[in-house]
Amino acid sequence: MQPFIVEHLLGENVDVYCGGPDIFRGRVKACADNVLTLEQDDKYTHIAIDKIIAIWRA
């Protein structure tokens, strides 16, 4: 999934679903070493790529 994110979603605003009630939102800032980094309101969220169930443009 990492190559897909880097090639198609880098710099885009996305929603990320990892199961349960939580959906993570933000701009894709980086995707390396199997970690997706999102930025929103000057705060960063780091998500393990193997935990992502779905990702889509917001």
C-alpha positions as CSV (number, residue, x, y, z in Angstrom):
1,M,0.0,0.0,0.0
2,Q,2.9,2.4,0.6
3,P,3.8,2.8,-3.1
4,F,0.1,3.5,-3.8
5,I,-0.1,6.2,-1.1
6,V,3.1,7.9,-2.2
7,E,2.2,7.8,-5.9
8,H,-1.5,8.8,-5.7
9,L,-2.3,10.5,-2.4
10,L,0.8,12.4,-1.3
11,G,-0.3,16.0,-0.4
12,E,-4.0,15.1,-0.6
13,N,-6.5,15.4,2.2
14,V,-7.7,11.9,3.2
15,D,-9.8,9.9,5.6
16,V,-8.2,6.7,7.0
17,Y,-10.2,3.9,8.5
18,C,-8.4,1.4,10.7
19,G,-11.5,-0.4,12.2
20,G,-13.7,0.5,15.1
21,P,-15.3,3.9,15.5
22,D,-12.2,6.0,14.6
23,I,-11.5,7.7,11.3
24,F,-8.3,9.6,11.0
25,R,-8.3,12.8,8.9
26,G,-5.6,15.0,7.5
27,R,-3.2,15.8,4.7
28,V,-0.8,13.1,3.7
29,K,2.6,14.6,4.6
30,A,4.8,11.4,4.3
31,C,4.6,7.7,3.9
32,A,7.8,5.8,4.7
33,D,9.0,2.8,6.7
34,N,5.5,1.5,6.7
35,V,4.1,4.5,8.5
36,L,1.6,7.0,7.1
37,T,1.9,10.6,8.5
38,L,-1.1,12.9,8.4
39,E,-1.1,16.6,9.3
40,Q,-4.1,18.5,10.4
41,D,-4.2,21.8,12.4
42,D,-0.4,21.7,12.9
43,K,-0.7,18.2,14.6
44,Y,0.7,15.0,13.2
45,T,-0.9,11.5,13.3
46,H,1.3,8.5,12.5
47,I,-0.5,5.3,11.4
48,A,1.0,1.9,10.8
49,I,0.2,1.1,7.2
50,D,-0.6,-2.6,8.0
51,K,-3.5,-1.4,10.2
52,I,-5.2,0.6,7.4
53,I,-8.4,-1.0,6.2
54,A,-9.5,1.8,3.8
55,I,-8.2,5.2,2.7
56,W,-10.0,7.8,0.6
57,R,-9.8,11.4,-0.5
58,A,-11.7,13.7,1.8
